[in-house]
Amino acid sequence: MIPARYDAARFPGKLMQKLGDRSVIAHTYENTMATRLFDEVVVVTDSQIIFDEITHYGGYVTMSKQTHESGSDRIAEAVADLEVDIVVNIQGDEPFVNKKVLLKLLNIFYEDGGNTVQVASIMQEIKDKKFINDPNYVKVVVDKNMNALMFSRSPIPYHRNSDVEPVYYEHIGIYAFRKQALMNFTRWTMTPLETTEKIECLRYLENSVPIKMVVSDYMGIEIDTPEDLEKANKLYNTKHPN
């Protein structure tokens, strides 16, 4: 499921911005389809503009019936009556999504014989230190078992000990849920940390649901700002010189 809201607060209309030869949301949809990992790929939107865009490319898209606070709430509405086991949430602003990373995420569930993993997500190491202090880059810290301890727009961990060089991870906006965990999410009210940080997955942690994290080598660029779009076009042109 690809939640696709048109009026993004930080960059309104970003999903319809051009990335190379087509829109950001078209790339996200087509690259997700190209992985051939899913029974269905559906864009869930509140926008007639995005609905028409996905339809133009022959994609499967559905309109939200309600206003939602988060992408997870939006896709929960769409899957409520579907017979599914695992639901994957790929944010519409992840145009460089690829099979290798998604398969790594799905394998968390394939290998989980006891059905103990309810939610999993992706992170990548932040190589450029200037992004550590950028609030548009959500940071995550994990325990020894790769379960998330905290997500924040602030730099975590705080670099107090100068004798240690910490590794910083950026949270990538791709999740996989067991359906019941997703439906539970929609029944809980927004939690204090979630409301403060504006990071939806904190609702799981504040309700004592662990989030298993998977390290990605590189997921490309998540488009949150016009500057991200500029960088994404440079990356796209490198990959598609013609």
Rosetta blueprint (number, residue, H / E / L):
1 M L
2 I E
3 P E
4 A E
5 R L
6 Y L
7 D L
8 A L
9 A L
10 R L
11 F L
12 P L
13 G L
14 K H
15 L H
16 M H
17 Q L
18 K E
19 L E
20 G L
21 D L
22 R E
23 S E
24 V H
25 I H
26 A H
27 H H
28 T H
29 Y H
30 E H
31 N H
32 T H
33 M H
34 A H
35 T L
36 R L
37 L L
38 F L
39 D L
40 E L
41 V L
42 V L
43 V E
44 V E
45 T E
46 D L
47 S L
48 Q H
49 I H
50 I H
51 F H
52 D H
53 E H
54 I H
55 T H
56 H H
57 Y L
58 G L
59 G L
60 Y L
61 V E
62 T E
63 M E
64 S L
65 K L
66 Q L
67 T L
68 H L
69 E L
70 S L
71 G H
72 S H
73 D H
74 R H
75 I H
76 A H
77 E H
78 A H
79 V H
80 A L
81 D L
82 L L
83 E L
84 V L
85 D L
86 I E
87 V E
88 V E
89 N E
90 I E
91 Q L
92 G L
93 D L
94 E L
95 P L
96 F L
97 V L
98 N L
99 K H
100 K H
101 V H
102 L H
103 L H
104 K H
105 L H
106 L H
107 N H
108 I H
109 F H
110 Y H
111 E L
112 D L
113 G L
114 G L
115 N L
116 T L
117 V L
118 Q L
119 V E
120 A E
121 S E
122 I E
123 M E
124 Q E
125 E E
126 I L
127 K L
128 D L
129 K H
130 K H
131 F H
132 I L
133 N L
134 D L
135 P L
136 N L
137 Y L
138 V L
139 K E
140 V E
141 V E
142 V E
143 D L
144 K L
145 N L
146 M L
147 N E
148 A E
149 L E
150 M E
151 F E
152 S E
153 R L
154 S L
155 P L
156 I L
157 P L
158 Y L
159 H L
160 R L
161 N L
162 S L
163 D L
164 V L
165 E L
166 P L
167 V L
168 Y L
169 Y E
170 E E
171 H E
172 I E
173 G E
174 I E
175 Y E
176 A E
177 F E
178 R E
179 K H
180 Q H
181 A H
182 L H
183 M H
184 N H
185 F H
186 T H
187 R H
188 W L
189 T L
190 M L
191 T L
192 P H
193 L H
194 E H
195 T H
196 T H
197 E H
198 K L
199 I L
200 E L
201 C L
202 L H
203 R H
204 Y H
205 L H
206 E H
207 N L
208 S L
209 V L
210 P L
211 I E
212 K E
213 M E
214 V E
215 V E
216 S E
217 D L
218 Y L
219 M L
220 G L
221 I L
222 E L
223 I L
224 D L
225 T L
226 P H
227 E H
228 D H
229 L H
230 E H
231 K H
232 A H
233 N H
234 K H
235 L H
236 Y H
237 N H
238 T H
239 K H
240 H L
241 P L
242 N L
